[in-house]
Each structure stands twice: as C-alpha cells, then as structure tokens.
Amino acid sequence: MTTEQAIERKRPARQRADQLRDFRCKNLIVVIEEPENPRNIGTIIRNVNALGAEKVYVVDPRHVLSDDWQDLRSEPKLSKLSVSAVKWTFVKRFDSTDECLAHLAKNRFMSVSTSPHVKGKTNKFLHEVDFTEHAKLAVWFGNEARGLSDLAVEHSQMCISIPMFGMIESLNLATSSGIVLYEATKQRREYASKYRLRDHRGERATPLPTVMARDE
C-alpha cells in the first residue's frame, strides 16, 4: 500500500472525528476506581467515546494499564475490548485515589459518585441530578465487588443511584456507566446548545443541534 492509499483509508475516520467534535462534552471526565476486570475498562471506554464524554481516568494501583496514552492506544487487548474506542479516547491512569483526587482538585473539577445511599451525603436518583451545574465534572464509578472507596465518596459532592424496579437491585459496572453517561451527556449537550457561558449566560438566538443529522 502506498502512502497516498494509506492516507485515503484514514480520511473517512478523520472526517467523522471532525464532525463529532462539536458534540463532545468538554470537561466531563469518567473515573474508574480500581476496576478488577479489564473487559469493563474497555467497555466503559467504548461508552465514553460513543456517548461523547471527554476523558477516562483509571485509578489503577495494580498497573494493569500503561502510563503512556500512545501505548494504550496500540494495546491489542484493550483495543479489542473497547472496539477500537481507545484509539479515539484520552485515557490517563493514576496509582491511587489520592493522586487522582489531587489532580482533579488542581484542575478545579467537581466530583460526583455513583453509589447507593450514603448516610450524611447528598443522595439523588439519576433523573434528579443536574449534570450542568458544574462546568468541570468528574463522575466516579467503583470497583465491581466493593464499589467506591470511602475516600472517593468523601470527596464527592453527591452520590447518584439508578432507580431499580426488579428483584435484582444491581447492574454491572459497564451497564451502569452507560446509563449514567447517557443522562449526563444529554443534559450537557442540551445546555451547550442553548448557552455559550455558564449560569445561563450568552443565550443563543438559534439553538445548536444536539444530535448529528442522519446520513441521506
């Protein structure tokens, strides 16, 4: 294959990435704390990319992932599990929850936790949460077996839970992330379509589209 042919093959993917740029939710980060199953990491990266969140942070004390994003993008197993979404999604790993929280605080991000009811915290169901309240938002998801650490919950503004209506009152990590991120990204795109600035300032005369036009 010539260089020109290789460039031509990449062009449709690059064109789609350019079209999607305005629909991505800037400053919306998904944090996964100490996931045990690499499959869940891949699926959450896929959800993040498909639904339009900006980045994935992984608290990974076992060093399952590489520190280098370029290495992550070319890691065959992670690429397969994420259906190649890792090639298009920024992923950063941290050695500890403390390190991740410090990084978020330094960059003025507000954290919320996906967790069952926690005494002493603000607890809300998913549909009650205003995901546009903070310009910079990190949504935390916990370990498959243990959930989130006390430290992560302590540093979160609120705990978010998905209403359950079955005999089994739990969802797996990957499914939960998809449900929560759908609501969060939908709200933030709707806000950005109406306002240019925070606090409902800079109202647009004509709202921007919140979904891409269908291909004819």
Phi and psi in degrees as a GROMACS rama.xvg file:
@    title "Ramachandran Plot"
@    xaxis  label "Phi"
@    yaxis  label "Psi"
@TYPE xy
-77.0399  165.465  THR-2
-60.6479  -40.0954  THR-3
-64.0403  -39.2978  GLU-4
-67.1188  -39.5791  GLN-5
-63.5965  -41.7661  ALA-6
-63.0684  -41.1958  ILE-7
-64.7311  -36.0343  GLU-8
-67.5661  -34.1755  ARG-9
-78.5687  -20.6597  LYS-10
-59.5619  -45.9661  ARG-11
-58.2586  -40.0891  PRO-12
-65.053  -42.3988  ALA-13
-65.686  -39.2719  ARG-14
-62.7578  -41.7818  GLN-15
-66.661  -40.4222  ARG-16
-59.2109  -40.146  ALA-17
-65.7842  -38.9122  ASP-18
-66.2731  -32.7923  GLN-19
-80.5741  -15.9712  LEU-20
-54.0586  -43.0198  ARG-21
-72.9809  -11.7664  ASP-22
-98.6257  -5.52327  PHE-23
-80.0339  146.93  ARG-24
-91.9743  98.101  CYS-25
-65.8765  145.568  LYS-26
62.7726  30.2269  ASN-27
-116.382  109.107  LEU-28
-112.027  139.226  ILE-29
-104.538  126.6  VAL-30
-112.172  128.023  VAL-31
-110.643  120.524  ILE-32
-97.9813  112.167  GLU-33
50.0813  55.1619  GLU-34
-67.8137  142.646  PRO-35
-91.2019  -31.1728  GLU-36
-106.022  113.837  ASN-37
-56.8361  -27.9902  PRO-38
-60.6663  -38.6488  ARG-39
-67.2442  -36.1131  ASN-40
-60.1435  -47.3885  ILE-41
-61.908  -42.5215  GLY-42
-67.4547  -39.3129  THR-43
-66.664  -40.3094  ILE-44
-58.7363  -40.9705  ILE-45
-62.2344  -44.8522  ARG-46
-61.6273  -43.8223  ASN-47
-59.0993  -45.9569  VAL-48
-68.1773  -45.516  ASN-49
-66.261  -35.8013  ALA-50
-93.3453  -10.6181  LEU-51
95.7297  18.9858  GLY-52
-72.9054  169.058  ALA-53
-91.5504  -48.2243  GLU-54
-142.04  163.522  LYS-55
-123.587  127.93  VAL-56
-110.303  136.608  TYR-57
-123.596  118.512  VAL-58
-80.6847  111.386  VAL-59
-136.173  72.0699  ASP-60
-65.7464  -19.3641  PRO-61
-86.8221  -1.69469  ARG-62
58.001  45.755  HIS-63
-67.8381  -34.2284  VAL-64
-104.626  160.703  LEU-65
-79.6765  153.251  SER-66
-75.0422  -19.6376  ASP-67
-98.8989  121.499  ASP-68
-62.2843  -37.2404  TRP-69
-63.5809  -36.4421  GLN-70
-65.9518  -40.1392  ASP-71
-61.5684  -40.6589  LEU-72
-62.7251  -27.964  ARG-73
-104.417  5.79738  SER-74
-74.3533  115.059  GLU-75
-57.5298  -44.6185  PRO-76
-65.5961  -45.6465  LYS-77
-66.953  -36.9406  LEU-78
-62.8445  -41.3571  SER-79
-66.9121  -45.0908  LYS-80
-66.422  -31.4715  LEU-81
-94.082  4.87957  SER-82
53.6156  45.5405  VAL-83
71.226  3.49547  SER-84
-62.672  -27.6887  ALA-85
-63.0718  -23.0904  VAL-86
-70.9129  -18.5702  LYS-87
-117.987  6.62972  TRP-88
-127.843  130.932  THR-89
-75.2262  126.78  PHE-90
-125.562  131.869  VAL-91
-129.79  134.971  LYS-92
-105.598  153.311  ARG-93
-131.203  148.156  PHE-94
-74.2946  -25.0001  ASP-95
-152.817  162.783  SER-96
-62.9586  -40.8486  THR-97
-55.7774  -45.7973  ASP-98
-63.189  -42.8475  GLU-99
-66.1342  -44.4122  CYS-100
-61.2397  -40.6392  LEU-101
-63.4148  -41.1117  ALA-102
-64.075  -43.2825  HIS-103
-65.2878  -42.2768  LEU-104
-63.8338  -41.592  ALA-105
-59.3354  -34.351  LYS-106
-98.668  13.132  ASN-107
62.625  42.0773  ARG-108
-93.6181  140.944  PHE-109
-94.4888  138.629  MET-110
-107.299  143.29  SER-111
-129.654  149.037  VAL-112
-111.67  139.468  SER-113
-89.689  110.767  THR-114
-160.809  151.423  SER-115
-62.6922  173.443  PRO-116
-51.7075  128.913  HIS-117
-120.329  122.352  VAL-118
-60.5899  132.99  LYS-119
89.9722  -8.18037  GLY-120
-105.84  161.998  LYS-121
-74.2991  120.889  THR-122
-117.296  127.272  ASN-123
-136.046  148.34  LYS-124
-75.2882  156.875  PHE-125
-52.1651  -45.3777  LEU-126
-72.2284  -9.91013  HIS-127
-91.5422  -8.39546  GLU-128
-88.2202  135.03  VAL-129
-95.073  101.338  ASP-130
-80.8513  1.93663  PHE-131
-103.17  -0.00565609  THR-132
-62.196  -35.1751  GLU-133
-116.799  133.163  HIS-134
-63.8181  -36.6217  ALA-135
-116.557  116.685  LYS-136
-133.131  133.22  LEU-137
-115.959  125.893  ALA-138
-106.756  120.47  VAL-139
-96.9464  137.192  TRP-140
-124.484  138.813  PHE-141
-97.1182  179.923  GLY-142
-59.759  145.408  ASN-143
-57.5352  -36.7072  GLU-144
-97.498  -40.7566  ALA-145
-98.9361  -14.655  ARG-146
75.3545  -156.779  GLY-147
-82.3462  151.456  LEU-148
-72.0787  158.728  SER-149
-59.2551  -35.002  ASP-150
-64.1103  -45.0351  LEU-151
-63.483  -43.6592  ALA-152
-64.4617  -42.005  VAL-153
-58.3402  -36.3504  GLU-154
-92.4389  9.47584  HIS-155
-99.0385  146.791  SER-156
-69.0691  -34.2332  GLN-157
-157.206  167.029  MET-158
-110.741  131.747  CYS-159
-113.048  133.823  ILE-160
-129.384  153.122  SER-161
-93.3372  125.103  ILE-162
-58.3759  137.417  PRO-163
-116.623  142.314  MET-164
-131.089  18.483  PHE-165
-121.203  175.513  GLY-166
-66.4548  -29.8832  MET-167
-95.9748  111.729  ILE-168
-100.18  54.6285  GLU-169
-158.757  154.685  SER-170
-128.687  153.652  LEU-171
-73.728  166.181  ASN-172
-58.8482  -46.4341  LEU-173
-64.9136  -42.0867  ALA-174
-65.2764  -44.8119  THR-175
-58.1593  -42.3532  SER-176
-62.9154  -39.6405  SER-177
-63.9737  -42.7873  GLY-178
-65.4855  -47.5648  ILE-179
-65.5674  -43.1362  VAL-180
-69.3072  -31.1575  LEU-181
-59.9686  -46.9266  TYR-182
-66.7823  -43.8006  GLU-183
-64.8806  -46.3879  ALA-184
-70.6546  -35.8999  THR-185
-60.6627  -47.6897  LYS-186
-61.6306  -43.7579  GLN-187
-71.2939  -34.1555  ARG-188
-67.7764  -39.6236  ARG-189
-64.1276  -39.3575  GLU-190
-63.5394  -48.9022  TYR-191
-64.6175  -25.0203  ALA-192
-72.0684  -23.712  SER-193
-102.523  -30.2187  LYS-194
-131.232  143.439  TYR-195
-87.0141  -27.0038  ARG-196
-126.082  171.111  LEU-197
-70.699  168.281  ARG-198
59.0732  33.5705  ASP-199
58.797  33.2878  HIS-200
-98.8326  157.191  ARG-201
69.2608  47.1236  GLY-202
-63.0436  134.389  GLU-203
-80.6633  138.441  ARG-204
-63.9663  -38.058  ALA-205
-125.767  117.296  THR-206
-58.9927  143.896  PRO-207
-76.7036  155.735  LEU-208
-65.8221  147.943  PRO-209
-106.5  -7.86715  THR-210
-135.029  154.147  VAL-211
-75.0281  145.518  MET-212
-64.6322  144.728  ALA-213
-69.0926  145.558  ARG-214
-68.2229  135.119  ASP-215
